[in-house]
Amino acid sequence: MLGFAAQSITLSSLQERHLAGYRHCALGPRLIVVIFQRFTMYPVHDVDAILLLSLSLAAKRRPAELVEIIAATDLAQGTLPSEAKLSDAFARLSAYGLILENDGGYTLAADAQQMMESQRKKDDNEKHIYRLKEHLADYHLKGEHATVVVTEAQLLAAVEAHQKEKLTATRSMLMPKPKPVEDKKRPGKYQPFSARKRRD
């Protein structure tokens, strides 16, 4: 028999959905009995770790805009998760207090920054994702946090803007560079310095 005591808690709809795997029985729309010791993130998805990695790149000095986060994801991964998965990741991570919305941009909270600082620089991208997922699976919810809502339409617009920027940059690289203008002067007859001096 498990050594965890059953606890009656009131959860938000998002938290209730995340804890579906732990549910024992439902007592109401939001009141459930859960067998667990502390409320940890479950389940953990690759896109959660990818979003944290992307934010660590895009929001180093200031909150990052969506198009900057998309660009960082594309740079680090080479591919982009679907808008639906990214939207869910924003909601999950912000509900756990790991992502913050600030001045129209997004940044990592202090606990998420600590997760990133614990990463080994020599590890490849796949290893970073694996280690971050371990951190997330062991992360315990601390208090209540506002859920950041980023819609699929917002993410789609950011993806399209990023793709347009990439296309513009590619075209600029392929454009032939103008040749430098050479100063075409008529070559004069060379005279030694000593000869010029005698004439003077």
N, C-alpha and C positions, 0 to 999 in steps of 0.2 A: 504493500500500500504506500502511496506517495506520502511524503512527510510534510506537504504543503497544506495549509489550512484554507478552506473555502472562504472567500471574502466577497461581500456584497458591495459593489461599487457602482457609481453612476458615470457612464461614459458618453462621450460625444458620438455622433453617428460614424465619424471617421475612425475613432478608436475602436468602436464596437465591430466595425468591419475588419479591422486589422487583427482583432483578437478572436476571429471566428474559429480558428483552429483550437483555441483553448476553451471554448464555451462548454459549459456543463448543462445548464438548463436556463431558459429565459423566464424571468419573472415579470417582465413588462417591456415596453418599447425600448427603454434604455437601461433598465436595471437588470443586470445579469449576474450570475454567480460564476466566477472564474477561479480555476485552480491554478494559482501561481504565487510566487513569492514577491516579485516586483514586476512592474509593468515594463517589459522590454519590447523593442521593435520586432514585429513579426508580421508577415514574412519580410525578408530583406531581398531586394532585387538588384541586379547589375546596374540598372539605370540610376539607382540611388547613389551608388558609389561614383558612377560616371558624372553625375550632376555635381557632387562635391568636388571632384577633381577639376571639373571645368570652372567652377566658381573660384577655386583656389588660384587658377591661372588668370581669369578675367577680372577678378575683384581684388587685386593685390593692393592697389592704392586708393580705390574708391568703389562704391557700389557699381556693379556692372549692369548694363542694359541687356535686354534679352538677345539682341543681335550679337553682342560681344560674347555672351555665354554660348550661343550657338557656334560662333566662330572658334571658340576655345575647344568645344566638344569635337568639332570637325577636325581641328588641328591635332588633337590628342588621340582621337579614335579612328579617324579616317572615314567613319560613317556616323550617321545621326540616328538616334532612337526616334520612334514615332512621336508625333505631337501628343498623342493620348498618354503614352508612357511618361513623357517628360512632365506633362501636367499633373499626373498622379504623384510623381516623385517630388515635385514642388509642394504638393499638399501634405504628403507623408512627412517629409523632412522638416517642414515648417511647423507641423503639429507637434513634433518632438523638440522644437526650439532650436533646430540646427541651421535653419536658413531664415534670414531676416529680410524684410522689405524696407528700404531706406531711400528717401528722396527719388522715388521712381525707379530705383535700381535694386539689386539683390546682392547680398553678401553673406559670408559665413558667420555664424555665431561663435562665441568663444570656445565652446566644447567641440565644434566642428573644426575650428582652427587647430586645436590640440590634436585631433585625429590626424590632420594633415602633417603637423610637425613631427609626429611619431613615425611617418613613412620613411623608408630607406631610399636615399637618392639613387643608389645603384640598381634598385629594382626596376623591372620593366613595367609597362602599363598594365599588363595582365596581373602581375603580382600586386601592384598598387590596389587594383580593384578587389582582389581577393582579401587583402589585409583590411581594407576599408569595410568590407562586408562583415568581417569578423568583429570590428569595432562597433558597427551598427547593431549587430545581433546581440551584443552585450551591453548596449547603451540603455540606460534606465530613464524613463520619462521623469522630468523634474518640473512639477507644477503644470499650469495650463498656458498654452501659447496660441496666439492667433494664427489661423491657417491662411497661408498665402495662396490666393487663387490666381492661377495663370491659366487662361483658357487655351484650348487647342487653336482657336482662331488667332490669338496673339502669337503663339509659337509658330504657326504657319507663316504669318506675316514676317516674323523674324528670320525664319529659314529662307523665305523668298528674297528678303533684303540681303542676306548673307550670300546667297547664290549669285545675286546680281553684282555684288561687290567683287566676288571671285571672278566673274566673267569679265568685268571691267579691268581688273588687275591683269588677267591673262591677255586680254587684247592689247593692253599697254606694253606688255613685255614682248609681244609679237610684232608690234609696229616697228618699221625700220627707223633707226636713229639717223637724224640728218648729219651729213658730213660737215666737218668744220670748214669754214670759209678760209681759204688760203690767200694771203696777200701776195698777189702776182706782180712782182716788180721786174723790170727789165734788168737782166744781169749785166753789170758793167765790167769793163776790163780790169782785171786785178792788177794793181800796181804795188810793188813793194814799198814799205814805209820809207825806206831810205831815198827812193826815187822821188816820192812826193815831197820829201823835205828839201831836196836839191832844187826842185822847181820853185818852191816858195822862196 
